[in-house]
């Protein structure tokens, strides 16, 4: 829905969009968390088993969730729909309720017979025995700074003191999860390879599937092309228990030491797990295996070729998987030149990319037309946490400040030197910069004067995180969310599934469920967290200062006094008072917030609780206050506001700066609104509301009318009248 107008002022034209993009990045972890919550609750299976679209009431009943969670379930379904996991439709026969159905993406996570099911892969990443697969990302900044003595240590090894492969060989439960995940992902390829018309199997009588696990793909090849004798080679703990038959033979061994002779060797999602030198060793073993046959043979490789994707599929999954490889395996996703270099160094004479399906360089086949795109979208969702993690790594290393302080674009060599990183990390820094560029945090450009090296510069989005004098700096907010004293703000999201199933005795939030106290209680008791929280709120104040104070003054016409409720240190109140001297400004906030702030001729500070009393004024300002509270609490606050403005002769109004879901300015999607709704659901018990929901609150609080004055970015200014 469009806005009714945009406030004029000094906010740069691209800044609202940049702010929205920044929120999308830092709250990227909400994508996989929302999916994990849906899986924990059984939402996708319930809709799939129902056989037709379901209403909210039907779904809520089928899931046996407490009555108090029905409205929250609606909010979860709304964001799942935005992420492409749920299709929302209307049906006159069920009245005003919408109906929910699965999409090609969510169908990939159900047990529909004969269909691809990637659920085991998702559970490995998002659950994996207490998040074994996610923890390494949290130490990437430290890993970049550490010199590799033997060039073997990766973030996974730093976090767990062993490699992924060592852990799999030692942990039977994790090994089982990993094998199940590989089997499920393996099913992406059989149709693609086996039903491609058989061109890649012409002249081939024998094939070795290296790292073929349980033989899913080898069996499919053997069944479709009986003339091809298939062998699976994998490590002993992988193939243990699998018996040879007339279709597939299982060999126990190590691809670094020996690969059985065959006309063709198949490597599917193998090489991206290994560094260049290890890849060359594997490829040389492949060359030895096919050279010993009369046919001469070939190696068939199914991997991402960065920059090669089929229609409607971005390269984002390729770059996300590159971070997965960087974190866990010492491997990489490579572009064609990097692949060519490996092949040449291993002694191969030529190569060709036969086909590209989705984000993988593979053979074409009968895969459903929408499935490659659905698979890519699913990877983008489950690896959504890589967005904020990559940003956090850049902040830990000081990348943005270094480029900003340099005053002009920097080459990789200049940046690597300025950051004082170990020499062994230079190529990895390049990969980090590549994905930061994809996320819109780094601008990449070429410059003939520096040769073949690209140059890196900041973007409007990353400029929001630097200390450029006079500019908006949202870094304190980002640090609160992504760091916040050992991830206090993130951990509650991990228990959302359990929270949905629990009846609310006292309207408990996931934050309260995890910490046994509310966010507000914790900030009042924890001075360090309170300081971080206040700094974060001060930083976001800058978003609103230009918007409100330089809007032409219309909202301040006829106003002589104003109370900024929850105004913290008075940043916005001072800006209003300085720009409109006729308005006497007061800040009302809790005692531990305003403690130490002294009143002066510009702003008066009052210690108090907005639920009990708001000082009389012509106008009351509520900025990002009501979205922190549930409906009943909002009504209590609004009634106090009405009492405050009704006691003045002017009659007054309440000025509210909040999200109105569905109202955004041009070039800004509603995604930040829906992400913040999940933030409120998890941390405060509040909500982001659409206009009808706001209208209901205003009416119930006794107000006669309201209007949306302006919309900037994903925020709107509303005036509410008694």
C-alpha positions as CSV (number, residue, x, y, z in Angstrom):
1,X,0.0,0.0,0.0
2,X,1.3,3.4,-0.8
3,X,1.8,6.3,1.6
4,X,-0.3,9.4,1.8
5,X,2.9,11.5,1.5
6,X,6.5,11.8,2.5
7,X,7.8,14.4,5.0
8,X,10.1,16.9,3.5
9,X,13.3,17.5,5.4
10,X,17.0,16.9,5.3
11,X,16.9,13.1,5.5
12,X,18.7,11.9,2.4
13,X,16.4,10.5,-0.3
14,X,18.1,7.1,-0.1
15,X,18.3,6.9,3.7
16,X,14.9,5.4,4.4
17,X,15.6,2.6,2.0
18,X,19.1,2.1,3.5
19,X,17.6,1.9,7.0
20,X,15.1,-0.7,5.8
21,X,17.8,-2.7,4.1
22,X,19.9,-2.6,7.3
23,X,17.0,-4.0,9.4
24,X,16.5,-6.8,6.9
25,X,20.1,-7.7,7.3
26,X,20.4,-7.6,11.1
27,X,17.2,-9.5,11.6
28,X,18.0,-12.0,8.9
29,X,18.1,-14.7,11.6
30,X,14.4,-14.4,12.0
31,X,13.9,-16.2,8.6
32,X,15.3,-19.5,9.7
33,X,13.9,-19.1,13.3
34,X,10.4,-18.6,11.9
35,X,10.8,-21.7,9.7
36,X,12.1,-23.7,12.7
37,X,9.2,-22.6,14.8
38,X,6.8,-23.7,12.0
39,X,8.5,-27.1,11.9
40,X,8.4,-27.4,15.7
41,X,4.7,-26.8,15.7
42,X,4.0,-29.1,12.8
43,X,2.4,-26.3,10.7
44,X,3.5,-27.5,7.3
45,X,2.7,-31.2,7.9
46,X,-0.7,-30.2,9.3
47,X,-1.6,-28.2,6.2
48,X,-0.2,-30.8,3.9
49,X,-2.1,-33.7,5.6
50,X,-5.3,-31.7,5.5
51,X,-5.3,-31.9,1.7
52,X,-6.7,-28.5,1.1
53,X,-6.2,-24.9,2.4
54,X,-6.9,-24.3,6.1
55,X,-8.3,-21.3,7.9
56,X,-6.6,-19.9,11.0
57,X,-9.2,-21.4,13.2
58,X,-8.8,-24.8,11.7
59,X,-5.1,-24.7,11.9
60,X,-5.1,-23.4,15.5
61,X,-7.4,-26.2,16.5
62,X,-5.5,-28.9,14.6
63,X,-2.2,-27.9,16.3
64,X,-3.9,-28.0,19.7
65,X,-2.4,-24.7,20.7
66,X,-3.6,-22.6,23.7
67,X,-6.4,-20.2,22.9
68,X,-4.2,-17.3,23.9
69,X,-1.8,-18.1,21.1
70,X,-4.3,-17.8,18.2
71,X,-3.5,-14.2,17.4
72,X,0.2,-14.8,17.6
73,X,-0.2,-17.8,15.3
74,X,-1.7,-15.4,12.8
75,X,1.4,-13.2,13.0
76,X,3.7,-16.2,12.5
77,X,1.6,-17.2,9.4
78,X,1.9,-13.7,8.0
79,X,5.7,-13.6,8.1
80,X,5.9,-17.2,6.8
81,X,3.7,-16.0,3.9
82,X,6.1,-13.1,3.3
83,X,9.0,-15.5,3.1
84,X,7.3,-17.6,0.5
85,X,6.6,-20.6,2.7
86,X,2.8,-20.1,3.0
87,X,0.3,-19.1,0.3
88,X,-2.5,-16.9,1.6
89,X,-5.9,-16.9,-0.2
90,X,-9.4,-15.7,0.4
91,X,-12.5,-17.8,0.1
92,X,-16.0,-16.3,0.4
93,X,-17.4,-19.6,1.8
94,X,-15.4,-19.2,5.1
95,X,-16.3,-15.5,5.7
96,X,-13.6,-13.0,6.5
97,X,-10.9,-15.6,7.5
98,X,-8.0,-16.1,5.0
99,X,-6.9,-19.6,4.1
100,X,-3.4,-21.0,4.2
101,X,-1.8,-23.4,1.8
102,X,1.7,-24.7,1.1
103,X,4.0,-23.3,-1.6
104,X,6.6,-25.1,-3.8
105,X,9.2,-24.0,-1.2
106,X,7.4,-25.4,1.8
107,X,6.4,-28.6,0.0
108,X,10.1,-29.4,0.0
109,X,9.8,-29.9,3.8
110,X,6.9,-32.3,3.9
111,X,6.6,-36.0,3.6
112,X,4.6,-36.0,0.4
113,X,5.1,-39.4,-1.2
114,X,7.5,-39.4,-4.1
115,X,8.5,-35.8,-3.6
116,X,11.8,-34.2,-2.7
117,X,12.1,-33.8,1.1
118,X,14.9,-31.5,2.4
119,X,13.7,-31.5,6.0
120,X,16.7,-33.6,7.3
121,X,19.1,-31.0,5.8
122,X,17.2,-28.2,7.5
123,X,17.1,-29.9,10.9
124,X,20.9,-30.5,10.7
125,X,21.5,-26.8,10.2
126,X,18.9,-25.3,12.5
127,X,18.9,-27.9,15.3
128,X,21.9,-30.3,14.9
129,X,22.3,-31.4,18.6
130,X,22.2,-28.0,20.2
131,X,23.3,-25.9,17.2
132,X,26.6,-27.5,16.5
133,X,26.5,-26.3,12.9
134,X,25.7,-22.7,13.9
135,X,28.2,-22.0,16.7
136,X,31.2,-21.7,14.4
137,X,29.7,-18.6,12.7
138,X,29.8,-16.7,16.1
139,X,33.6,-16.8,16.2
140,X,34.4,-15.8,12.6
141,X,35.7,-12.4,13.6
142,X,38.2,-14.0,16.0
143,X,39.1,-16.7,13.4
144,X,40.0,-14.0,10.8
145,X,42.5,-12.5,13.3
146,X,44.2,-15.8,14.1
147,X,47.2,-17.0,12.2
148,X,46.9,-20.6,10.9
149,X,50.0,-22.4,11.9
150,X,49.2,-25.4,9.8
151,X,46.5,-23.8,7.6
152,X,44.1,-26.3,8.9
153,X,42.1,-24.4,11.5
154,X,38.6,-23.2,10.4
155,X,35.9,-21.6,12.5
156,X,34.3,-25.0,13.1
157,X,37.6,-26.3,14.5
158,X,38.1,-23.2,16.5
159,X,34.6,-23.6,18.1
160,X,34.8,-27.4,18.7
161,X,38.5,-28.3,18.8
162,X,38.1,-30.8,15.9
163,X,37.1,-30.8,12.3
164,X,33.6,-31.5,11.1
165,X,34.7,-34.8,9.7
166,X,36.4,-35.9,12.9
167,X,33.3,-35.0,14.9
168,X,31.1,-37.0,12.5
169,X,33.3,-40.1,13.0
170,X,33.1,-39.7,16.8
171,X,29.5,-38.6,17.3
172,X,27.1,-41.3,16.0
173,X,24.0,-39.2,16.5
174,X,25.4,-36.3,14.6
175,X,26.8,-38.6,11.9
176,X,23.3,-40.1,11.5
177,X,21.8,-36.6,11.1
178,X,24.5,-35.6,8.6
179,X,24.0,-38.8,6.5
180,X,20.2,-38.2,6.5
181,X,20.8,-34.6,5.4
182,X,23.1,-35.7,2.6
183,X,20.6,-38.4,1.5
184,X,17.8,-35.8,1.4
185,X,19.9,-33.3,-0.5
186,X,21.1,-36.0,-2.8
187,X,17.5,-36.4,-4.0
188,X,17.8,-33.0,-5.7
189,X,20.0,-34.6,-8.4
190,X,18.6,-38.0,-9.5
191,X,16.0,-36.6,-11.9
192,X,18.4,-34.0,-13.1
193,X,21.2,-36.5,-13.9
194,X,19.4,-39.7,-14.7
195,X,16.7,-38.2,-17.0
196,X,18.9,-35.9,-19.0
197,X,18.6,-38.0,-22.2
198,X,21.6,-40.1,-21.3
199,X,24.2,-37.9,-23.0
200,X,26.6,-37.9,-20.1
201,X,26.5,-41.7,-19.9
202,X,27.2,-42.4,-23.6
203,X,30.2,-44.6,-23.9
204,X,30.3,-45.2,-20.2
205,X,30.1,-48.7,-18.8
206,X,31.3,-48.1,-15.2
207,X,31.0,-45.2,-12.8
208,X,32.3,-44.5,-9.3
209,X,30.2,-42.1,-7.1
210,X,32.8,-40.7,-4.8
211,X,31.3,-39.7,-1.4
212,X,28.1,-41.3,-2.5
213,X,26.9,-42.2,1.0
214,X,24.0,-44.5,1.0
215,X,24.0,-44.9,-2.8
216,X,20.8,-43.0,-3.5
217,X,22.1,-41.4,-6.7
218,X,24.2,-44.4,-7.8
219,X,21.1,-46.6,-7.6
220,X,19.1,-44.2,-9.6
221,X,21.7,-44.1,-12.3
222,X,22.0,-47.9,-12.4
223,X,18.2,-48.3,-12.6
224,X,17.9,-45.9,-15.4
225,X,21.0,-46.9,-17.3
226,X,21.5,-50.7,-16.7
227,X,24.6,-50.8,-18.9
228,X,26.5,-48.6,-16.3
229,X,28.0,-50.6,-13.4
230,X,27.9,-48.3,-10.4
231,X,30.2,-48.3,-7.4
232,X,29.9,-46.0,-4.3
233,X,33.2,-45.0,-2.6
234,X,32.9,-43.5,0.9
235,X,34.5,-43.6,4.4
236,X,34.2,-46.8,6.5
237,X,31.8,-45.3,9.1
238,X,29.5,-44.1,6.2
239,X,29.2,-47.3,4.2
240,X,29.2,-49.6,7.2
241,X,26.1,-51.8,7.0
242,X,25.4,-51.3,3.3
243,X,25.6,-54.6,1.3
244,X,26.6,-55.0,-2.3
245,X,23.9,-56.2,-4.7
246,X,23.4,-56.5,-8.5
247,X,22.7,-52.7,-8.7
248,X,25.4,-51.0,-6.7
249,X,28.7,-52.0,-5.1
250,X,29.9,-50.3,-1.9
251,X,33.7,-49.7,-1.4
252,X,35.2,-48.5,1.8
253,X,38.1,-46.2,1.3
254,X,39.5,-42.7,1.2
255,X,39.3,-40.6,-2.0
256,X,42.6,-39.0,-1.1
257,X,44.4,-42.3,-1.4
258,X,42.6,-44.4,-4.0
259,X,39.6,-44.3,-6.3
260,X,38.6,-47.6,-8.1
261,X,39.1,-47.6,-11.9
262,X,36.0,-46.6,-13.9
263,X,35.0,-44.9,-17.1
264,X,33.6,-42.0,-15.2
265,X,34.0,-40.6,-11.7
266,X,31.1,-38.6,-10.2
267,X,31.8,-35.9,-7.7
268,X,28.6,-34.3,-6.4
269,X,28.9,-31.6,-3.8
270,X,32.3,-33.0,-2.8
271,X,34.9,-30.4,-4.0
272,X,33.2,-27.4,-2.4
273,X,34.0,-29.0,1.0
274,X,37.8,-28.8,0.4
275,X,40.5,-26.2,-0.1
276,X,42.3,-25.9,-3.4
277,X,45.2,-28.1,-2.5
278,X,43.0,-30.9,-1.3
279,X,40.8,-30.6,-4.4
280,X,43.8,-31.0,-6.6
281,X,44.7,-34.2,-4.7
282,X,41.2,-35.6,-5.2
283,X,41.1,-34.6,-8.9
284,X,44.5,-36.3,-9.5
285,X,43.1,-39.5,-8.0
286,X,40.1,-39.1,-10.3
287,X,42.4,-38.7,-13.3
288,X,44.3,-41.8,-12.3
289,X,41.0,-43.8,-12.0
290,X,39.7,-42.9,-15.4
291,X,43.1,-43.0,-17.2
292,X,43.5,-46.7,-16.3
293,X,40.4,-47.6,-18.5
294,X,40.5,-48.1,-22.2
295,X,37.6,-45.6,-22.7
296,X,39.8,-42.7,-21.3
297,X,36.8,-41.5,-19.4
298,X,35.8,-38.3,-17.7
299,X,35.0,-36.7,-14.3
300,X,31.4,-35.5,-13.8
301,X,31.2,-32.7,-11.3
302,X,28.0,-31.3,-9.8
303,X,28.8,-28.0,-8.0
304,X,28.0,-24.4,-7.9
305,X,29.7,-22.2,-10.5
306,X,29.4,-18.8,-8.9
307,X,27.7,-16.4,-11.4
308,X,26.0,-19.3,-13.3
309,X,22.3,-19.7,-12.4
310,X,19.2,-20.5,-14.3
311,X,16.4,-18.0,-14.8
312,X,14.7,-16.6,-11.8
313,X,17.4,-17.8,-9.4
314,X,19.8,-15.3,-7.9
315,X,23.4,-16.2,-6.9
316,X,22.6,-15.6,-3.3
317,X,22.4,-19.3,-2.4
318,X,25.9,-19.7,-4.0
319,X,27.3,-17.0,-1.8
320,X,25.6,-18.2,1.3
321,X,26.9,-21.7,0.8
322,X,30.4,-20.2,0.3
323,X,30.1,-18.9,3.9
324,X,28.9,-22.3,5.0
325,X,32.0,-23.8,3.5
326,X,34.3,-21.1,4.9
327,X,32.9,-21.7,8.4
328,X,32.8,-25.5,8.5
329,X,35.0,-27.3,5.9
330,X,37.9,-25.2,4.6
331,X,36.1,-25.4,1.2
332,X,34.7,-22.8,-1.1
333,X,32.1,-22.1,-3.8
334,X,34.1,-21.2,-7.0
335,X,33.6,-19.3,-10.2
336,X,34.5,-20.7,-13.6
337,X,38.0,-19.3,-13.6
338,X,38.7,-20.8,-10.2
339,X,37.4,-24.2,-11.4
340,X,39.5,-24.0,-14.5
341,X,42.6,-23.3,-12.5
342,X,42.0,-26.4,-10.3
343,X,41.4,-28.6,-13.4
344,X,44.6,-27.4,-15.1
345,X,46.7,-27.8,-11.9
346,X,45.4,-31.4,-11.5
347,X,46.5,-32.2,-15.1
348,X,43.2,-32.1,-17.0
349,X,43.2,-30.8,-20.5
350,X,39.7,-29.3,-20.8
351,X,36.3,-28.9,-19.2
352,X,32.8,-27.6,-20.1
353,X,29.8,-26.5,-18.1
354,X,27.1,-28.8,-19.6
355,X,24.0,-27.3,-17.9
356,X,23.0,-25.1,-15.1
357,X,19.9,-25.9,-13.0
358,X,19.0,-23.5,-10.2
359,X,22.2,-22.4,-8.6
360,X,24.2,-25.5,-9.5
361,X,26.2,-26.3,-12.6
362,X,24.6,-29.7,-13.4
363,X,23.0,-31.7,-16.2
364,X,19.5,-30.7,-17.3
365,X,16.6,-33.0,-16.8
366,X,13.0,-33.4,-15.8
367,X,13.0,-31.4,-12.6
368,X,9.8,-29.5,-12.2
369,X,10.1,-26.0,-13.6
370,X,9.5,-24.3,-10.3
371,X,11.6,-26.6,-8.1
372,X,15.0,-25.1,-8.7
373,X,13.7,-21.7,-7.7
374,X,11.9,-23.2,-4.7
375,X,15.1,-24.9,-3.6
376,X,17.1,-21.7,-3.9
377,X,14.5,-19.8,-1.9
378,X,14.7,-22.4,0.8
379,X,18.5,-22.1,1.1
380,X,18.0,-18.3,1.3
381,X,15.6,-18.8,4.2
382,X,17.5,-21.4,6.3
383,X,20.9,-19.6,5.8
384,X,19.3,-16.2,6.6
385,X,21.4,-16.0,9.8
386,X,24.5,-15.6,7.7
387,X,23.4,-12.0,6.8
388,X,23.8,-10.6,10.4
389,X,26.7,-12.9,11.1
390,X,28.6,-11.6,8.1
391,X,27.9,-8.0,9.2
392,X,28.9,-8.8,12.8
393,X,32.2,-10.2,11.4
394,X,32.8,-7.1,9.4
395,X,32.2,-5.0,12.5
396,X,34.5,-7.1,14.7
397,X,37.3,-6.7,12.1
398,X,36.7,-3.0,11.7
399,X,36.1,-3.2,7.9
400,X,33.6,-0.5,7.6
401,X,35.5,2.0,9.8
402,X,38.7,1.2,7.9
403,X,37.2,2.0,4.5
404,X,35.4,5.0,5.9
405,X,38.5,6.4,7.5
406,X,40.5,5.8,4.3
407,X,38.4,8.4,2.6
408,X,38.3,6.6,-0.7
409,X,37.8,3.1,-2.1
410,X,40.3,0.5,-1.0
411,X,41.7,-2.6,-2.8
412,X,41.7,-6.0,-1.2
413,X,45.5,-5.7,-0.6
414,X,45.1,-2.3,1.0
415,X,42.3,-3.4,3.2
416,X,44.0,-6.7,4.2
417,X,47.1,-4.7,5.2
418,X,45.2,-2.0,7.1
419,X,43.3,-4.6,9.1
420,X,46.6,-6.4,10.0
421,X,45.1,-9.8,9.2
422,X,47.3,-12.9,8.7
423,X,48.5,-13.5,5.2
424,X,46.6,-16.8,5.1
425,X,43.3,-15.0,5.5
426,X,43.5,-12.7,2.5
427,X,41.6,-15.0,0.1
428,X,39.0,-15.6,2.8
429,X,38.6,-11.8,3.3
430,X,37.9,-11.5,-0.4
431,X,35.0,-14.0,0.0
432,X,33.6,-12.1,3.0
433,X,33.7,-8.9,1.0
434,X,31.9,-10.6,-1.9
435,X,28.9,-11.5,0.3
436,X,28.9,-8.2,2.0
437,X,28.7,-6.6,-1.4
438,X,25.8,-8.9,-2.3
439,X,23.9,-7.8,0.9
440,X,24.4,-4.2,-0.1
441,X,26.9,-3.3,2.5
442,X,29.9,-2.9,0.2
443,X,30.1,-1.3,-3.2
444,X,32.5,-3.0,-5.6
445,X,34.1,-1.1,-8.4
446,X,37.0,-1.5,-10.9
447,X,39.8,1.0,-11.4
448,X,42.3,0.6,-14.2
449,X,45.0,2.3,-12.2
450,X,45.2,-0.6,-9.7
451,X,45.3,-3.4,-12.2
452,X,43.0,-6.4,-11.9
453,X,42.1,-5.8,-8.2
454,X,38.6,-4.5,-7.5
455,X,38.1,-1.7,-5.1
456,X,35.7,-1.6,-2.1
457,X,33.7,1.4,-0.9
458,X,30.8,2.0,1.6
459,X,27.1,2.1,0.6
460,X,24.3,4.2,2.0
461,X,23.4,1.2,4.2
462,X,26.9,0.6,5.6
463,X,27.4,4.4,6.2
464,X,24.7,4.0,8.8
465,X,27.2,2.0,10.9
466,X,30.2,4.4,10.8
467,X,31.1,7.4,13.0
468,X,30.9,10.0,10.2
469,X,30.3,13.3,11.9
470,X,26.8,14.6,11.6
471,X,25.4,11.4,10.2
472,X,23.0,8.9,11.6
473,X,24.9,6.0,13.3
474,X,22.8,2.9,14.1
475,X,25.8,0.9,15.3
476,X,24.7,0.8,19.0
477,X,21.4,-0.7,18.0
478,X,23.1,-3.4,15.9
479,X,25.5,-4.2,18.7
480,X,22.6,-4.6,21.2
481,X,20.9,-7.1,18.9
482,X,23.9,-9.1,17.6
483,X,26.1,-9.0,20.7
484,X,24.1,-7.8,23.7
485,X,26.1,-9.5,26.5
486,X,26.3,-13.0,25.1
487,X,23.3,-12.8,22.8
488,X,20.6,-12.0,25.4
489,X,18.4,-10.5,22.6
490,X,18.7,-13.5,20.3
491,X,18.4,-16.5,22.5
492,X,14.6,-16.1,23.1
493,X,13.9,-16.8,19.5
494,X,15.3,-20.3,19.9
495,X,12.4,-21.3,22.2
496,X,9.5,-19.9,20.2
497,X,8.1,-23.3,19.4
498,X,7.9,-24.3,23.0
499,X,6.4,-20.9,23.9
500,X,3.6,-21.3,21.4
501,X,2.6,-24.6,23.0
502,X,2.6,-23.2,26.5
503,X,-0.5,-21.6,28.0
504,X,0.0,-18.0,29.2
505,X,-0.7,-17.7,32.9
506,X,0.5,-14.1,33.0
507,X,1.0,-13.2,29.3
508,X,4.6,-14.4,29.3
509,X,6.8,-13.7,26.3
510,X,9.5,-15.9,24.9
511,X,12.0,-13.5,26.6
512,X,10.4,-14.0,29.9
513,X,10.1,-17.7,29.4
514,X,13.8,-18.0,28.9
515,X,15.0,-15.4,31.4
516,X,12.3,-15.5,34.1
517,X,11.9,-11.8,33.9
518,X,10.8,-9.2,31.3
519,X,13.1,-7.2,29.2
520,X,12.2,-4.1,31.1
521,X,12.9,-5.8,34.5
522,X,16.3,-7.0,33.2
523,X,17.3,-3.6,31.9
524,X,16.4,-2.1,35.3
525,X,18.5,-4.7,37.1
526,X,21.5,-5.0,34.7
527,X,23.4,-1.7,34.4
528,X,25.5,-2.8,31.4
529,X,22.5,-4.1,29.4
530,X,20.6,-0.9,30.4
531,X,23.5,1.2,29.1
532,X,23.5,-0.8,25.8
533,X,19.8,-0.5,25.5
534,X,19.7,3.3,26.1
535,X,22.6,3.8,23.6
536,X,20.6,1.8,21.1
537,X,17.5,3.8,21.6
538,X,19.5,7.1,21.3
539,X,21.0,5.9,18.0
540,X,17.5,5.2,16.6
541,X,16.3,8.6,17.7
542,X,18.3,10.0,14.9
543,X,15.9,8.3,12.4
544,X,13.1,10.4,13.7
545,X,14.7,13.8,14.4
546,X,14.9,15.1,10.9
547,X,11.5,13.5,10.0
548,X,9.6,15.2,12.8
549,X,11.5,18.5,13.3
550,X,11.8,19.4,9.7
551,X,8.4,18.4,8.4
552,X,7.3,22.0,7.9
553,X,6.1,22.4,11.4
554,X,2.5,21.5,10.6
555,X,2.3,18.9,13.4
556,X,3.4,21.6,15.9
557,X,0.9,24.3,14.9
558,X,-1.2,25.4,17.9
559,X,1.0,23.5,20.3
560,X,2.8,25.2,23.1
561,X,3.7,22.2,25.3
562,X,4.7,18.6,24.5
563,X,5.6,15.5,26.5
564,X,7.9,13.0,24.9
565,X,6.8,9.7,26.7
566,X,9.7,7.3,27.0
567,X,12.0,9.9,25.6
568,X,15.1,8.7,27.2
569,X,17.9,11.2,27.3
570,X,15.8,13.8,25.5
571,X,17.5,13.6,22.1
572,X,14.3,14.2,20.1
573,X,12.7,16.5,22.6
574,X,15.8,18.8,22.5
575,X,15.7,18.8,18.7
576,X,12.0,19.8,18.7
577,X,12.7,22.5,21.3
578,X,15.6,23.9,19.3
579,X,13.7,24.0,16.0
580,X,10.4,25.2,17.5
581,X,11.3,27.4,20.5
582,X,7.6,28.1,21.2
583,X,7.1,24.4,22.2
584,X,8.0,23.7,25.8
585,X,9.2,20.1,25.9
586,X,9.2,17.6,28.8
587,X,10.6,14.1,28.8
588,X,8.8,11.4,30.8
589,X,10.7,8.1,31.5
590,X,11.4,5.6,34.2
591,X,13.6,6.6,37.1
592,X,16.6,4.4,36.1
593,X,16.5,5.9,32.6
594,X,16.4,9.6,33.4
595,X,18.6,9.3,36.4
596,X,21.5,11.8,36.0
597,X,19.8,14.0,33.4
598,X,19.2,17.5,34.6
599,X,16.4,19.8,33.4
600,X,17.3,23.1,31.7
601,X,15.7,25.9,29.8
602,X,15.3,23.5,26.8
603,X,14.0,20.3,28.2
604,X,12.5,19.3,31.5
605,X,13.0,15.7,32.7
606,X,10.2,14.0,34.8
607,X,10.6,10.6,36.4
608,X,7.5,8.5,36.3
609,X,5.5,5.6,34.8
610,X,3.3,6.3,31.8
611,X,0.8,3.7,33.0
612,X,0.0,5.9,36.1
613,X,0.4,9.5,35.0
614,X,1.5,11.7,32.1
615,X,2.1,15.4,32.7
616,X,-0.5,17.7,31.1
617,X,0.5,19.1,27.7
618,X,-1.0,20.2,24.4
619,X,0.5,17.2,22.7
620,X,1.9,13.8,23.8
621,X,4.5,12.2,21.6
622,X,4.8,8.4,21.5
623,X,7.7,7.2,19.4
624,X,8.2,3.5,19.0
625,X,6.4,3.0,22.4
626,X,3.1,1.3,21.6
627,X,4.6,-1.4,19.5
628,X,6.4,-2.7,22.6
629,X,3.1,-3.4,24.4
630,X,0.0,-5.7,23.9
631,X,-3.4,-4.2,23.2
632,X,-4.7,-3.9,26.7
633,X,-1.5,-2.1,27.9
634,X,-1.6,0.2,24.8
635,X,-5.2,1.2,25.8
636,X,-4.0,2.0,29.3
637,X,-1.2,4.2,27.9
638,X,-3.5,5.9,25.4
639,X,-6.1,6.7,28.1
640,X,-3.3,8.4,30.2
641,X,-2.4,10.3,27.0
642,X,-6.0,11.4,26.6
643,X,-6.2,12.5,30.2
644,X,-3.0,14.6,29.7
645,X,-4.2,16.4,26.6
646,X,-7.8,16.8,27.7
647,X,-6.7,18.9,30.7
648,X,-5.4,21.7,28.5
649,X,-7.5,24.4,26.9
650,X,-6.1,23.6,23.4
651,X,-7.7,20.1,23.5
652,X,-4.5,18.7,22.0
653,X,-3.6,15.5,20.2
654,X,-1.4,12.5,20.5
655,X,1.5,12.2,17.9
656,X,2.4,8.6,17.3
657,X,5.4,7.5,15.3
658,X,5.1,3.7,14.5
659,X,4.8,1.2,11.8
660,X,1.4,0.9,10.1
661,X,1.8,-2.5,8.4
662,X,1.2,-2.2,4.7
663,X,2.2,1.5,4.6
664,X,5.7,2.1,3.2
665,X,7.2,4.8,1.0
666,X,8.5,4.0,-2.4
667,X,11.3,1.4,-2.8
668,X,10.8,0.1,0.7
669,X,9.1,-3.3,1.2
670,X,7.1,-4.2,4.3
671,X,9.7,-6.8,5.3
672,X,11.2,-4.7,8.1
673,X,7.7,-4.2,9.5
674,X,7.1,-8.0,9.7
675,X,10.6,-8.6,11.1
676,X,10.0,-6.1,13.8
677,X,6.7,-7.7,14.5
678,X,8.6,-10.9,15.4
679,X,11.0,-8.9,17.5
680,X,8.1,-7.5,19.5
681,X,6.4,-10.9,19.7
682,X,9.6,-12.5,21.2
683,X,10.9,-9.8,23.4
684,X,8.2,-7.4,24.6
685,X,4.7,-8.9,24.0
686,X,4.0,-6.0,21.6
687,X,3.1,-6.0,18.0
688,X,3.4,-4.1,14.7
689,X,-0.2,-3.2,13.7
690,X,-2.1,-2.4,10.5
691,X,-4.4,0.6,10.2
692,X,-7.5,-1.3,11.3
693,X,-5.7,-2.6,14.4
694,X,-4.6,0.9,15.3
695,X,-8.1,2.3,14.7
696,X,-9.5,-0.3,17.1
697,X,-7.0,0.7,19.8
698,X,-7.8,4.4,19.4
699,X,-11.6,3.8,19.6
700,X,-11.3,1.6,22.6
701,X,-9.2,4.2,24.4
702,X,-11.9,6.8,23.8
703,X,-10.4,8.8,20.9
704,X,-12.8,10.2,18.2
705,X,-10.5,10.2,15.1
706,X,-7.0,9.7,13.7
707,X,-5.1,10.3,10.5
708,X,-1.9,9.0,9.0
709,X,0.0,12.2,8.4
710,X,3.1,10.9,6.6
711,X,4.9,7.7,5.8
712,X,8.7,7.7,5.6
713,X,10.4,4.4,4.9
714,X,8.5,1.7,6.9
715,X,7.4,4.2,9.6
716,X,4.3,6.4,9.7
717,X,3.4,9.5,11.7
718,X,-0.2,9.4,13.1
719,X,-2.2,12.1,14.8
720,X,-4.9,11.0,17.2
721,X,-7.6,13.3,18.5
722,X,-9.8,13.1,21.6
